C-alpha cells in the first residue's frame, strides 16, 4: 500500500468511527435505580440498581465513576462507568442528599440532612476526614471557583453557610428565603445564586462581601404563587443565562443572568427538580419527578424537543465530563 493510500484509509476510518456519546445518569428516588441516557439517541441504554432513595448524583472528575447519595442507606455508592454497576461505597453521615467535589477531585463534601453536618470524605482512600456542623436540614452544596469557600444551604435554618475549606470553619452566614435547596456560583465568582423552594425566589449573593444583593422572583399566569417552587439551577459557562427548575409549576424559568430578569418559561414534565447541560451546552436535561421522565431542552431555540421515560421519581442528573 502506498503512503498516500495509507493516509487516505486512515482518514476514512477516523471519519467512519462515530464519536462516543455523552451519557447522562439519572437518580430515580422511588425505584432505587439510576437510568443511563445516551444523548445521541436520547434513549435509556441501561438501568442500574442502587441503594435506597438515591438523590444527589455526580461524575468523578476523571469520568470513570458516578457517585450516588443513597439517603436511606446512609452512604455514597460508587458506580463504575465501564462496568455500569455499583462497585464500592463511601462513608457518609446519616441521610446524604447533595454533595460537591473539590477542584482536584480528591475530596467530597456531603450534606447529611439528618444530623445537620457536612461530612468530608477522601475519595481515593474511601475514608472520612471530618465534619462541619451546619444549620438544620442541610442540602445545597457548592464550591467557589477558586476552591477556597464551600457553600452549604440549610433548609430549616434558611441560611447559606460559607465554610473555609482550609480551616473547615464557618466564616459567614447569609439569610435567604424559606427552604433553600440549591446553590450555584457563576464561574467568575461574581455571584452566588441560592434557590428557596417555599420562598419562591432565588437570592443573589455577593461572594466577596457575603451579603445578598438581589432576589429573582417568578410569576406564571394561571398558577398560584405557592405552586412556584425553585429548586435546581443551571448556569451557562459564560454566566449570561441561567435556567431555574420551578418544581410543581412544571416550568423551567429562563433568566438573563446579567439583569436577573426572567425572559421566558418553558413547559416541561411534572415537578421539575434538577438540571444538567450537555458538555457543549447545546441541550439542557431536566428531571421531572411526578411524570417520571426527563425533558430535553434545545438551549439555542429555548424549546423542549424530547421527553425520555426513566424510573420512578427522577431526582438528580449528572452529565459525563467532555
C-alpha positions in Angstrom: 0.0 0.0 0.0 1.3 3.4 -0.9 1.8 6.1 1.7 -0.9 8.2 0.1 -3.4 5.3 0.1 -2.5 4.5 3.8 -3.3 8.1 4.9 -6.5 8.1 2.9 -7.6 4.9 4.6 -6.7 6.2 8.0 -8.7 9.4 7.4 -11.7 7.4 6.2 -11.6 5.2 9.3 -11.3 8.2 11.6 -14.4 9.7 9.9 -16.3 6.4 9.8 -16.0 5.7 13.6 -18.7 7.7 15.4 -17.7 9.8 18.4 -18.7 8.3 21.7 -21.9 9.6 23.0 -22.2 11.7 26.2 -24.0 9.7 28.8 -26.4 11.2 31.4 -27.1 9.4 34.7 -30.4 10.0 36.4 -31.1 9.0 40.0 -34.7 7.6 40.5 -35.6 8.2 44.1 -38.5 5.8 44.4 -37.5 2.9 42.2 -33.9 2.8 43.7 -32.3 2.9 40.3 -30.1 5.0 38.1 -31.1 5.4 34.4 -28.3 5.8 31.8 -29.3 8.0 28.9 -27.4 8.1 25.6 -27.6 11.8 24.4 -27.1 10.9 20.8 -30.1 8.6 20.5 -32.0 10.1 23.5 -32.7 6.6 24.8 -32.2 4.8 28.1 -29.5 2.3 27.5 -29.2 0.8 30.9 -30.9 0.8 34.3 -28.6 0.3 37.3 -29.9 -1.0 40.6 -28.7 1.1 43.5 -29.4 1.5 47.2 -32.5 3.0 48.8 -33.6 6.6 48.0 -30.9 7.8 45.5 -30.8 11.6 45.2 -27.6 13.5 44.7 -25.5 12.2 41.8 -22.3 13.4 40.1 -19.4 12.1 38.0 -16.0 12.0 39.4 -13.7 14.5 37.7 -11.9 11.7 35.7 -15.2 10.5 34.3 -14.6 6.9 35.5 -17.1 6.8 38.3 -20.5 8.1 39.2 -21.2 8.9 42.8 -24.8 8.5 44.1 -26.1 9.5 47.5 -28.4 6.8 48.8 -30.1 8.5 51.7 -31.9 5.6 53.4 -28.7 3.5 53.3 -26.6 6.4 54.8 -23.9 6.0 52.2 -22.5 7.2 48.9 -22.4 4.4 46.3 -19.8 4.3 43.5 -20.8 3.2 40.0 -18.1 2.0 37.7 -18.9 3.7 34.4 -17.2 1.0 32.3 -19.0 -1.8 34.1 -22.2 0.2 34.7 -22.7 -1.3 38.1 -22.1 -0.4 41.8 -18.6 -1.4 42.8 -17.9 0.4 46.1 -19.3 2.8 48.8 -18.1 5.9 50.6 -18.8 6.5 54.3 -21.2 9.5 54.5 -23.1 10.6 57.6 -26.9 10.0 58.0 -29.2 10.7 55.1 -26.8 12.1 52.5 -28.5 14.3 49.9 -26.3 16.6 47.8 -22.6 16.8 47.6 -19.7 18.5 45.7 -16.1 17.7 45.0 -13.1 19.9 45.5 -11.3 21.3 42.4 -8.8 18.4 42.4 -11.5 15.7 42.7 -9.9 14.3 45.8 -12.3 15.4 48.5 -16.1 15.0 48.7 -18.2 17.3 50.8 -21.6 15.7 51.7 -24.7 17.4 53.1 -26.1 15.0 55.7 -29.7 16.0 56.3 -30.4 14.1 59.5 -27.5 15.2 61.7 -27.0 18.7 60.4 -23.4 18.2 59.3 -21.3 18.4 56.2 -19.1 15.3 56.0 -15.6 15.5 54.4 -14.5 12.3 52.6 -11.2 11.3 51.0 -12.4 9.7 47.7 -9.3 7.7 46.9 -8.9 6.3 50.5 -12.6 5.8 51.0 -12.3 7.4 54.4 -14.0 10.2 56.4 -11.7 13.2 57.3 -14.0 15.1 59.5 -17.3 17.0 59.5 -18.6 20.6 59.9 -21.6 21.4 62.0 -24.1 23.5 60.0 -27.8 24.5 60.2 -30.9 22.3 60.3 -31.5 20.1 57.3 -28.5 20.8 55.1 -29.0 20.2 51.4 -27.5 22.5 48.8 -23.7 22.3 48.2 -21.4 24.4 46.0 -17.7 25.2 45.9 -16.2 28.5 44.8 -14.3 28.6 41.5 -11.0 29.1 43.5 -11.9 26.2 45.8 -11.5 28.3 49.0 -15.1 28.5 50.0 -17.6 25.8 50.4 -21.3 26.7 50.5 -24.0 24.7 52.3 -27.7 25.7 52.5 -29.8 24.6 55.4 -33.5 24.1 54.6 -34.9 24.9 58.1 -32.3 27.5 59.2 -32.8 29.3 55.9 -29.2 30.2 55.5 -26.3 29.8 53.1 -23.3 28.9 55.2 -19.8 30.0 54.0 -17.2 27.4 55.0 -13.5 28.0 54.7 -12.1 24.8 53.1 -8.7 25.3 54.7 -9.9 25.7 58.3 -13.2 23.8 57.8 -14.9 26.5 59.8 -18.0 28.6 59.0 -16.8 32.1 58.3 -20.2 33.7 57.3 -23.9 33.0 57.3 -26.3 34.7 54.8 -30.0 34.6 55.4 -32.1 33.7 52.4 -35.8 32.9 51.9 -37.6 29.8 53.2 -36.3 26.3 52.4 -33.1 26.9 50.4 -32.4 23.9 48.2 -29.6 24.6 45.8 -26.6 26.8 45.4 -24.6 27.8 42.2 -21.6 30.0 41.6 -21.0 32.0 38.5 -17.7 30.8 37.1 -16.1 34.2 37.5 -17.0 34.1 41.3 -19.0 37.3 40.9 -22.3 35.9 42.2 -23.7 33.0 44.2 -27.3 32.0 43.5 -29.4 30.2 46.1 -32.9 28.9 45.3 -35.6 28.9 48.0 -38.3 26.4 47.4 -41.0 27.7 49.8 -39.9 31.3 49.5 -40.4 31.1 45.7 -37.2 33.1 45.0 -33.6 32.9 44.0 -31.3 35.0 46.2 -28.3 36.6 44.5 -25.3 36.9 46.9 -22.0 38.7 46.6 -19.5 36.0 47.5 -16.8 38.6 48.5 -18.9 40.8 50.7 -21.0 37.8 51.7 -24.3 39.6 51.6 -27.5 39.4 49.5 -27.6 41.9 46.7 -30.9 41.0 45.0 -33.7 38.5 44.5 -35.2 36.9 41.5 -39.0 36.2 41.6 -41.2 34.3 39.3 -44.8 34.8 38.2 -46.7 32.4 35.8 -50.2 33.4 34.7 -52.8 30.9 36.0 -50.6 29.5 38.7 -50.8 30.3 42.4 -47.6 31.7 43.9 -47.2 28.8 46.2 -47.1 26.4 43.3 -43.9 28.0 42.0 -41.0 26.3 43.9 -37.5 27.0 42.7 -35.0 24.1 43.2 -32.3 23.3 40.6 -30.3 25.9 38.9 -28.2 25.6 35.7 -25.9 28.4 34.6 -24.2 28.7 31.2 -20.4 28.8 31.3 -20.3 32.4 30.2 -22.5 33.4 33.1 -25.1 35.1 30.8 -28.0 32.8 31.1 -29.5 30.7 33.9 -32.2 28.1 34.0 -34.2 27.6 37.2 -36.4 24.5 37.8 -39.7 25.5 39.3 -40.9 22.2 40.9 -44.7 21.7 40.7 -45.1 24.7 38.4 -43.8 22.2 35.7 -41.8 25.0 34.2 -38.1 26.0 33.8 -37.5 29.7 34.0 -35.0 31.2 31.6 -33.2 34.1 33.3 -30.9 36.8 31.9 -28.2 36.3 34.5 -26.8 39.8 33.9 -30.0 41.7 34.6 -31.7 39.0 36.8 -34.8 39.3 34.7 -36.9 36.2 33.7 -37.2 36.2 29.9 -39.2 33.0 29.3 -40.9 30.0 30.9 -40.5 26.6 29.3 -43.2 23.9 30.0 -41.5 20.6 30.9 -42.7 17.5 32.8 -44.4 17.4 36.2 -42.4 18.5 39.3 -39.2 19.5 37.6 -36.4 19.1 40.1 -32.8 19.3 38.8 -30.9 20.2 35.6 -27.8 19.3 33.6 -26.2 20.7 30.4 -24.6 18.5 27.8 -20.8 19.4 27.7 -21.3 21.6 24.6 -24.3 23.3 26.2 -26.5 22.6 23.2 -29.0 20.8 25.4 -30.3 21.0 28.9 -31.9 18.0 30.5 -34.4 18.2 33.4 -35.6 15.6 35.9 -39.4 15.5 36.3 -40.3 13.6 39.4 -44.0 13.1 39.1 -44.2 12.3 35.4 -41.2 10.0 35.7 -39.4 11.4 32.8 -36.6 13.7 31.5 -37.2 16.7 29.3 -34.6 17.7 26.7 -34.4 21.5 26.0 -32.7 22.9 22.9 -30.8 25.8 24.6 -30.4 27.9 21.5 -34.0 27.6 20.4 -35.3 27.6 24.0 -37.6 24.8 23.2 -38.4 21.3 24.6 -37.6 18.8 21.9 -37.8 15.4 23.6 -39.2 13.5 26.5 -37.5 10.4 27.8 -39.2 8.0 30.2 -37.0 6.9 33.2 -37.6 5.4 36.6 -39.9 6.4 39.4 -39.4 9.9 40.9 -36.3 11.0 38.9 -34.4 13.4 41.2 -30.8 14.2 40.2 -28.9 14.2 37.0 -25.2 14.0 36.2 -23.6 14.5 32.8 -20.4 12.8 31.8 -17.4 15.2 31.5 -16.2 16.0 28.0 
